[in-house]
């Protein structure tokens, strides 16, 4: 056995951290896809209790033991990948993605302004005068 650091490379699904508001929403999507009754039976929960826990009810909670049982039983690592995508982002990659999106938007802007009946050059001159 080595005492060295192990490197892990993840391939994250684009938009995973944006598609779900919270970890619970991410897990709920996987559970509903597989069927609440099916999942409840395999993680030792009553279907009605599981539904209530996922809906955010005050009496029942979906805890980390439930999460671990769900991941183990269904081999669904999506919740883990969601957390990685949400919290382990490289700031340089995030910045590069934003710059890329801005460049795309900048290319679209003249056409959109023309379609809206605005002359991009006149708008730029007007902004300059307003300063």
DRENMIZA-433293 format. One record per residue: x, y, z of N, C-alpha, C, O in turn. Coordinates in Angstrom, 2 decimals. Example, Ala and Ser with C-alpha at 12.3 -4.5 7.8 and 13.67 -1.06 7.14 Angstrom:
<lovexs>
LOVEX      n.c1      n.c2      n.c3     ca.c1     ca.c2     ca.c3      c.c1      c.c2      c.c3      o.c1      o.c2      o.c3
LOVEX     13.19     -5.69      7.80     12.30     -4.50      7.80     13.20     -3.30      7.80     14.24     -3.32      8.46
LOVEX     12.85     -2.25      7.08     13.67     -1.06      7.14     12.90      0.03      7.87     13.41      1.14      8.04
</lovexs>
This chain:
<lovexs>
LOVEX      n.c1      n.c2      n.c3     ca.c1     ca.c2     ca.c3      c.c1      c.c2      c.c3      o.c1      o.c2      o.c3
LOVEX      0.84     -1.17      0.00      0.00      0.00      0.00      0.88      1.24      0.00      1.88      1.30      0.71
LOVEX      0.50      2.22     -0.82      1.28      3.45     -0.88      0.60      4.53     -0.06     -0.61      4.53      0.13
LOVEX      1.41      5.44      0.42      0.89      6.56      1.20      0.76      7.82      0.35      0.43      8.88      0.86
LOVEX      1.01      7.70     -0.96      0.96      8.85     -1.85     -0.45      9.34     -2.12     -1.43      8.68     -1.80
LOVEX     -0.50     10.51     -2.72     -1.77     11.11     -3.10     -2.25     10.46     -4.39     -1.47     10.21     -5.30
LOVEX     -3.55     10.19     -4.45     -4.13      9.61     -5.65     -4.88     10.69     -6.41     -5.63     11.47     -5.82
LOVEX     -4.68     10.72     -7.71     -5.33     11.70     -8.57     -6.58     11.08     -9.18     -6.55      9.92     -9.58
LOVEX     -7.65     11.83     -9.24     -8.90     11.37     -9.83     -9.31     12.36    -10.90     -9.35     13.57    -10.67
LOVEX     -9.62     11.84    -12.07    -10.08     12.69    -13.16    -11.57     12.43    -13.36    -11.99     11.28    -13.49
LOVEX    -12.36     13.48    -13.39    -13.80     13.36    -13.57    -14.22     14.00    -14.88    -13.71     15.06    -15.27
LOVEX    -15.14     13.37    -15.56    -15.77     13.97    -16.73    -17.15     14.41    -16.28    -18.03     13.59    -16.03
LOVEX    -17.33     15.72    -16.19    -18.59     16.26    -15.66    -19.53     16.60    -16.80    -19.15     17.22    -17.79
LOVEX    -20.77     16.19    -16.64    -21.80     16.46    -17.63    -22.05     17.97    -17.69    -22.28     18.59    -16.65
LOVEX    -22.00     18.57    -18.88    -22.23     20.02    -18.97    -23.60     20.40    -18.42    -24.61     19.76    -18.74
LOVEX    -23.64     21.43    -17.61    -24.88     21.94    -17.08    -25.45     21.20    -15.88    -26.52     21.56    -15.39
LOVEX    -24.75     20.18    -15.40    -25.28     19.39    -14.29    -25.55     20.24    -13.06    -26.59     20.10    -12.41
LOVEX    -24.63     21.12    -12.72    -24.79     21.96    -11.52    -25.82     23.06    -11.74    -26.29     23.67    -10.77
LOVEX    -26.18     23.33    -12.98    -27.17     24.35    -13.28    -28.57     23.75    -13.37    -29.56     24.39    -13.03
LOVEX    -28.63     22.52    -13.84    -29.91     21.85    -14.06    -30.67     21.60    -12.75    -31.91     21.59    -12.75
LOVEX    -29.96     21.41    -11.65    -30.58     21.14    -10.37    -30.29     22.27     -9.40    -29.15     22.73     -9.30
LOVEX    -31.31     22.73     -8.68    -31.12     23.82     -7.72    -30.31     23.39     -6.51    -29.48     24.13     -6.00
LOVEX    -30.57     22.13     -6.06    -29.92     21.63     -4.85    -29.55     20.17     -5.04    -29.95     19.53     -6.01
LOVEX    -28.77     19.65     -4.10    -28.44     18.23     -4.11    -29.71     17.40     -4.00    -29.85     16.38     -4.68
LOVEX    -30.64     17.83     -3.14    -31.88     17.07     -2.98    -32.66     17.01     -4.30    -33.24     15.97     -4.62
LOVEX    -32.68     18.10     -5.06    -33.34     18.09     -6.36    -32.67     17.10     -7.31    -33.34     16.40     -8.07
LOVEX    -31.35     17.05     -7.27    -30.60     16.13     -8.10    -30.94     14.68     -7.75    -31.19     13.86     -8.63
LOVEX    -30.95     14.38     -6.46    -31.27     13.02     -6.01    -32.72     12.68     -6.35    -33.01     11.58     -6.83
LOVEX    -33.62     13.63     -6.12    -35.04     13.39     -6.40    -35.26     13.06     -7.87    -36.06     12.19     -8.20
LOVEX    -34.55     13.75     -8.76    -34.68     13.47    -10.20    -34.31     12.02    -10.50    -34.99     11.35    -11.27
LOVEX    -33.23     11.55     -9.90    -32.81     10.16    -10.10    -33.80      9.17     -9.51    -34.06      8.12    -10.10
LOVEX    -34.35      9.50     -8.36    -35.32      8.61     -7.71    -36.61      8.55     -8.52    -37.16      7.47     -8.74
LOVEX    -37.10      9.69     -8.95    -38.34      9.69     -9.73    -38.15      8.97    -11.07    -39.07      8.32    -11.57
LOVEX    -36.96      9.09    -11.64    -36.67      8.38    -12.90    -36.72      6.87    -12.69    -37.15      6.14    -13.58
LOVEX    -36.29      6.40    -11.54    -36.24      4.96    -11.26    -37.53      4.45    -10.60    -37.75      3.25    -10.51
LOVEX    -38.36      5.37    -10.14    -39.61      5.02     -9.50    -39.49      5.03     -7.99    -38.65      4.32     -7.43
LOVEX    -40.32      5.81     -7.33    -40.25      5.98     -5.88    -40.46      4.64     -5.17    -39.74      4.33     -4.21
LOVEX    -41.42      3.85     -5.63    -41.70      2.56     -4.97    -40.49      1.64     -5.09    -40.11      0.98     -4.12
LOVEX    -39.89      1.58     -6.28    -38.71      0.75     -6.51    -37.55      1.18     -5.61    -36.93      0.34     -4.96
LOVEX    -37.27      2.46     -5.58    -36.15      2.97     -4.78    -36.43      2.76     -3.29    -35.55      2.31     -2.56
LOVEX    -37.62      3.09     -2.85    -37.96      2.97     -1.43    -37.72      1.55     -0.93    -37.17      1.36      0.15
LOVEX    -38.14      0.57     -1.71    -37.95     -0.82     -1.31    -36.50     -1.21     -1.18    -36.13     -2.00     -0.31
LOVEX    -35.67     -0.66     -2.03    -34.25     -1.04     -2.02    -33.42     -0.25     -1.01    -32.31     -0.67     -0.68
LOVEX    -33.93      0.88     -0.52    -33.17      1.62      0.51    -33.87      1.55      1.87    -33.56      2.31      2.78
LOVEX    -34.81      0.62      1.97    -35.49      0.34      3.24    -36.27      1.54      3.77    -36.16      1.89      4.95
LOVEX    -37.05      2.15      2.91    -37.93      3.26      3.30    -39.33      2.97      2.77    -39.47      2.29      1.76
LOVEX    -40.33      3.47      3.43    -41.70      3.39      2.93    -41.83      4.39      1.77    -41.32      5.50      1.88
LOVEX    -42.51      4.02      0.68    -42.66      4.96     -0.44    -43.24      6.31     -0.02    -42.77      7.35     -0.49
LOVEX    -44.24      6.31      0.84    -44.84      7.58      1.27    -43.85      8.41      2.09    -43.84      9.64      2.00
LOVEX    -43.02      7.74      2.89    -42.01      8.45      3.69    -40.93      9.03      2.79    -40.46     10.15      3.00
LOVEX    -40.54      8.25      1.78    -39.53      8.74      0.83    -40.06      9.94      0.06    -39.35     10.94     -0.11
LOVEX    -41.30      9.85     -0.40    -41.90     10.98     -1.13    -41.95     12.23     -0.26    -41.64     13.33     -0.73
LOVEX    -42.32     12.06      0.99    -42.38     13.20      1.89    -40.99     13.79      2.14    -40.83     15.00      2.18
LOVEX    -40.01     12.92      2.31    -38.64     13.39      2.54    -38.13     14.19      1.34    -37.46     15.21      1.51
LOVEX    -38.45     13.73      0.14    -37.99     14.42     -1.07    -38.73     15.73     -1.31    -38.20     16.65     -1.94
LOVEX    -39.96     15.81     -0.82    -40.75     17.02     -1.04    -40.40     18.13     -0.05    -40.88     19.25     -0.18
LOVEX    -39.58     17.82      0.92    -39.16     18.85      1.88    -40.08     18.96      3.07    -40.09     19.99      3.75
LOVEX    -40.85     17.93      3.34    -41.74     17.95      4.50    -40.95     18.07      5.80    -39.77     17.73      5.85
LOVEX    -41.62     18.54      6.82    -40.95     18.75      8.11    -40.74     17.47      8.91    -39.82     17.39      9.72
LOVEX    -41.60     16.46      8.68    -41.53     15.26      9.51    -40.48     14.27      9.05    -39.88     13.58      9.88
LOVEX    -40.23     14.18      7.77    -39.30     13.18      7.24    -38.16     13.88      6.49    -38.37     14.86      5.77
LOVEX    -36.98     13.37      6.66    -35.79     13.92      6.00    -35.09     12.84      5.19    -35.11     11.66      5.55
LOVEX    -34.47     13.25      4.12    -33.62     12.37      3.32    -32.20     12.65      3.80    -31.61     13.67      3.45
LOVEX    -31.64     11.74      4.61    -30.35     12.02      5.23    -29.19     11.39      4.45    -29.41     10.76      3.42
LOVEX    -27.99     11.58      4.94    -26.81     11.08      4.22    -26.77      9.56      4.17    -26.21      9.00      3.22
LOVEX    -27.34      8.88      5.15    -27.41      7.42      5.09    -28.33      6.99      3.94    -28.04      6.02      3.24
LOVEX    -29.44      7.71      3.75    -30.33      7.43      2.63    -29.61      7.68      1.30    -29.73      6.90      0.35
LOVEX    -28.88      8.77      1.26    -28.13      9.10      0.04    -27.13      8.01     -0.29    -27.03      7.57     -1.44
LOVEX    -26.39      7.58      0.69    -25.38      6.54      0.47    -26.04      5.22      0.03    -25.52      4.53     -0.85
LOVEX    -27.17      4.88      0.65    -27.89      3.66      0.26    -28.38      3.77     -1.18    -28.28      2.80     -1.94
LOVEX    -28.89      4.92     -1.55    -29.37      5.13     -2.92    -28.22      4.97     -3.93    -28.36      4.27     -4.93
LOVEX    -27.10      5.62     -3.65    -25.95      5.53     -4.56    -25.46      4.09     -4.66    -25.16      3.61     -5.75
LOVEX    -25.37      3.40     -3.54    -24.91      2.01     -3.51    -25.86      1.10     -4.28    -25.42      0.29     -5.09
LOVEX    -27.15      1.21     -4.02    -28.14      0.31     -4.61    -28.33      0.52     -6.12    -28.58     -0.43     -6.85
LOVEX    -28.21      1.76     -6.57    -28.48      2.06     -7.98    -27.24      2.46     -8.76    -27.31      2.75     -9.95
LOVEX    -26.09      2.47     -8.09    -24.84      2.86     -8.73    -25.00      4.18     -9.50    -24.44      4.37    -10.57
LOVEX    -25.77      5.08     -8.90    -26.00      6.39     -9.51    -25.09      7.40     -8.84    -25.36      7.86     -7.73
LOVEX    -24.01      7.74     -9.51    -23.05      8.69     -8.96    -23.38     10.13     -9.33    -22.60     11.04     -9.04
LOVEX    -24.53     10.34     -9.97    -24.90     11.70    -10.38    -24.89     12.68     -9.20    -24.40     13.80     -9.37
LOVEX    -25.41     12.32     -8.01    -25.35     13.28     -6.90    -23.91     13.69     -6.54    -23.65     14.84     -6.19
LOVEX    -23.00     12.75     -6.61    -21.60     13.06     -6.31    -21.03     13.99     -7.38    -20.33     14.95     -7.08
LOVEX    -21.32     13.68     -8.63    -20.84     14.51     -9.73    -21.46     15.90     -9.67    -20.81     16.89    -10.01
LOVEX    -22.71     15.98     -9.24    -23.37     17.29     -9.06    -22.57     18.13     -8.06    -22.28     19.30     -8.32
LOVEX    -22.23     17.53     -6.92    -21.47     18.26     -5.90    -20.10     18.68     -6.43    -19.65     19.79     -6.18
LOVEX    -19.45     17.77     -7.15    -18.14     18.11     -7.72    -18.27     19.26     -8.72    -17.46     20.19     -8.71
LOVEX    -19.28     19.19     -9.58    -19.47     20.25    -10.57    -19.79     21.58     -9.91    -19.37     22.64    -10.39
LOVEX    -20.52     21.53     -8.82    -20.93     22.76     -8.15    -19.82     23.37     -7.30    -19.69     24.59     -7.25
LOVEX    -19.03     22.53     -6.62    -18.09     23.06     -5.63    -16.60     22.88     -5.96    -15.76     23.48     -5.30
LOVEX    -16.28     22.08     -6.95    -14.87     21.85     -7.27    -14.47     22.45     -8.61    -13.62     21.90     -9.31
LOVEX    -15.07     23.54     -8.97    -14.77     24.19    -10.24    -13.44     24.93    -10.18    -13.11     25.58     -9.19
LOVEX    -12.70     24.81    -11.25    -11.46     25.56    -11.40    -11.84     26.98    -11.83    -12.47     27.15    -12.87
LOVEX    -11.48     28.00    -11.05    -11.87     29.37    -11.39    -11.39     29.80    -12.79    -12.07     30.57    -13.46
LOVEX    -10.26     29.31    -13.22     -9.76     29.67    -14.55    -10.65     29.09    -15.64    -10.89     29.74    -16.67
LOVEX    -11.16     27.87    -15.43    -12.07     27.25    -16.40    -13.39     28.01    -16.43    -13.94     28.26    -17.50
LOVEX    -13.89     28.38    -15.26    -15.13     29.15    -15.18    -14.99     30.47    -15.92    -15.89     30.87    -16.65
LOVEX    -13.85     31.14    -15.72    -13.61     32.41    -16.40    -13.51     32.22    -17.91    -14.07     33.00    -18.67
LOVEX    -12.82     31.18    -18.34    -12.67     30.92    -19.78    -14.03     30.62    -20.42    -14.30     31.08    -21.53
LOVEX    -14.87     29.86    -19.74    -16.21     29.56    -20.26    -17.03     30.85    -20.39    -17.74     31.04    -21.38
LOVEX    -16.93     31.72    -19.38    -17.67     32.98    -19.42    -17.17     33.86    -20.57    -17.98     34.47    -21.27
LOVEX    -15.86     33.92    -20.77    -15.31     34.71    -21.87    -15.76     34.17    -23.22    -16.04     34.93    -24.15
LOVEX    -15.81     32.86    -23.33    -16.26     32.24    -24.57    -17.72     32.58    -24.85    -18.08     32.89    -25.99
LOVEX    -18.55     32.54    -23.82    -19.96     32.89    -23.99    -20.10     34.36    -24.36    -20.94     34.72    -25.19
LOVEX    -19.29     35.23    -23.74    -19.34     36.66    -24.07    -18.96     36.90    -25.52    -19.57     37.73    -26.20
LOVEX    -17.95     36.19    -26.00    -17.54     36.34    -27.40    -18.67     35.94    -28.34    -18.90     36.60    -29.35
LOVEX    -19.38     34.87    -28.01    -20.51     34.44    -28.83    -21.61     35.49    -28.83    -22.19     35.79    -29.87
LOVEX    -21.88     36.04    -27.65    -22.91     37.07    -27.56    -22.52     38.33    -28.32    -23.36     38.96    -28.96
LOVEX    -21.25     38.69    -28.25    -20.78     39.87    -28.97    -20.97     39.69    -30.47    -21.28     40.66    -31.17
LOVEX    -20.78     38.48    -30.97    -20.98     38.21    -32.39    -22.45     38.35    -32.78    -22.77     38.76    -33.89
LOVEX    -23.34     38.02    -31.86    -24.79     38.08    -32.13    -25.36     39.49    -32.00    -26.38     39.80    -32.63
LOVEX    -24.73     40.33    -31.21    -25.29     41.64    -30.86    -25.63     42.52    -32.07    -26.73     43.06    -32.11
LOVEX    -24.75     42.69    -33.05    -25.12     43.56    -34.18    -26.37     43.08    -34.91    -27.22     43.90    -35.27
LOVEX    -26.49     41.79    -35.13    -27.68     41.26    -35.81    -28.94     41.46    -35.00    -29.99     41.80    -35.54
LOVEX    -28.84     41.25    -33.68    -29.99     41.46    -32.82    -30.41     42.93    -32.79    -31.60     43.25    -32.83
LOVEX    -29.44     43.82    -32.74    -29.75     45.25    -32.73    -30.40     45.66    -34.04    -31.35     46.44    -34.04
LOVEX    -29.91     45.14    -35.15    -30.50     45.45    -36.45    -31.93     44.92    -36.53    -32.82     45.61    -37.03
LOVEX    -32.15     43.70    -36.03    -33.49     43.12    -36.03    -34.45     43.92    -35.16    -35.65     43.96    -35.41
LOVEX    -33.91     44.56    -34.13    -34.73     45.38    -33.24    -34.92     46.79    -33.77    -35.58     47.62    -33.14
LOVEX    -34.32     47.07    -34.93    -34.45     48.39    -35.51    -33.47     49.40    -34.93    -33.67     50.61    -35.05
LOVEX    -32.43     48.91    -34.32    -31.41     49.79    -33.73    -30.14     49.70    -34.57    -29.71     48.61    -34.95
LOVEX    -29.55     50.83    -34.84    -28.28     50.86    -35.56    -27.17     50.80    -34.51    -27.04     51.71    -33.70
LOVEX    -26.36     49.72    -34.52    -25.31     49.59    -33.49    -24.37     50.78    -33.43    -23.93     51.16    -32.35
LOVEX    -24.06     51.37    -34.59    -23.14     52.52    -34.58    -23.80     53.73    -33.94    -23.15     54.47    -33.20
LOVEX    -25.09     53.95    -34.23    -25.80     55.10    -33.65    -25.94     54.92    -32.14    -25.84     55.89    -31.39
LOVEX    -26.16     53.69    -31.70    -26.28     53.44    -30.27    -24.98     53.72    -29.57    -24.97     54.26    -28.47
LOVEX    -23.86     53.37    -30.20    -22.54     53.61    -29.60    -22.28     55.10    -29.50    -21.74     55.56    -28.49
LOVEX    -22.65     55.88    -30.53    -22.46     57.32    -30.52    -23.32     57.94    -29.43    -22.86     58.81    -28.69
LOVEX    -24.57     57.49    -29.32    -25.48     58.02    -28.30    -24.94     57.74    -26.89    -25.03     58.60    -26.02
LOVEX    -24.39     56.55    -26.67    -23.82     56.24    -25.36    -22.64     57.16    -25.08    -22.47     57.61    -23.95
LOVEX    -21.84     57.45    -26.09    -20.69     58.33    -25.91    -21.11     59.73    -25.53    -20.44     60.37    -24.72
LOVEX    -22.22     60.22    -26.10    -22.72     61.56    -25.78    -23.31     61.63    -24.37    -23.28     62.68    -23.73
LOVEX    -23.85     60.51    -23.91    -24.51     60.49    -22.60    -23.51     60.56    -21.46    -23.89     60.85    -20.33
LOVEX    -22.28     60.30    -21.72    -21.27     60.30    -20.65    -20.87     61.64    -20.27    -20.03     61.81    -19.39
</lovexs>
